[in-house]
Amino acid sequence: MISYSKKTLIALLILMASCVTQKSSSVLGILKGQIGIYEGNCMPSPGVEPCEARPYSTTILITNRILKYDSSELLYSTQSNEQGLFEIRLPKGQYSLFIVDQEEKVCVEIQCPEDCYCRPFEIVTDSTTTIDANLNQASW
């Protein structure tokens, strides 16, 4: 019969937990970016500077790769800060990104008309994916 001291068992459990944590974090990638918003009168005219998006703090929703927002497909969410910046670690895979604009969930449709998805992106292990997006509440 093998007997272990409490210290040995605790050290063994910590070591095992450390290995599990390292393994699970090794399949993660990073999604980061900046969210902005266009507001006001942005109608181009001679002598008027074009509108620029200002940084915007909002909620970013990450779903399975889909065309229209469906809350049953929501996997992760994060918040952009006052500079509009966000960063989140995600498992490798293919996703869609939605931005909360008041009560509405908005996205940019890409790859239409063949494979139409809302802002599709892919997370690759140990890699960073950057998405910058702007909400449009301006008059054009």
C-alpha positions, -999 to 999 in steps of 0.1 A, spaced: 0 0 0 13 34 -10 8 63 14 13 100 7 16 129 30 -9 158 27 19 181 13 27 156 -14 -10 152 -24 -15 190 -25 16 195 -46 5 167 -70 -30 183 -73 -15 217 -80 8 202 -106 -21 185 -123 -42 216 -123 -13 236 -138 -10 211 -166 -47 213 -174 -45 251 -174 -16 252 -197 -32 228 -221 -65 247 -224 -48 281 -228 -26 267 -256 -56 264 -280 -66 301 -275 -61 330 -297 -68 367 -292 -95 389 -307 -89 426 -304 -99 458 -320 -115 492 -317 -152 503 -319 -161 538 -331 -193 557 -339 -202 582 -366 -226 609 -354 -240 641 -366 -241 656 -401 -214 637 -422 -227 649 -456 -195 656 -477 -192 691 -490 -165 714 -503 -143 728 -475 -158 706 -449 -136 679 -433 -150 644 -436 -165 629 -404 -143 607 -383 -156 580 -360 -151 587 -323 -142 559 -299 -173 542 -285 -178 521 -254 -203 493 -260 -209 455 -258 -194 432 -284 -212 399 -289 -195 368 -304 -216 340 -318 -211 310 -340 -207 320 -376 -243 332 -386 -261 357 -407 -286 373 -383 -282 377 -346 -297 348 -326 -293 349 -288 -292 311 -287 -259 313 -308 -242 337 -283 -209 323 -271 -190 352 -256 -194 389 -249 -170 416 -239 -170 454 -235 -150 480 -253 -135 507 -230 -139 545 -233 -113 545 -261 -133 519 -280 -107 492 -274 -114 456 -266 -95 423 -263 -107 388 -255 -92 354 -256 -112 328 -275 -108 291 -285 -97 286 -320 -127 285 -344 -150 305 -367 -172 332 -353 -194 362 -361 -191 396 -344 -221 418 -334 -220 453 -318 -248 464 -295 -261 498 -307 -287 508 -280 -310 478 -281 -301 466 -316 -274 441 -324 -257 452 -356 -230 437 -379 -214 441 -413 -224 413 -438 -194 400 -455 -188 374 -483 -223 379 -498 -240 366 -518 -222 332 -518 -216 326 -481 -233 355 -463 -223 359 -427 -223 388 -402 -188 400 -397 -171 365 -399 -137 360 -384 -114 331 -374 -94 326 -343 -61 308 -348 -42 293 -319 -15 316 -304 -24 343 -329 -42 377 -328 -71 387 -350 -79 424 -352 -113 438 -360 -121 475 -361 -157 484 -366 -178 516 -366 -215 522 -358 -232 546 -381 -257 571 -365 -248 600 -389 -267 618 -416 -250 614 -450 
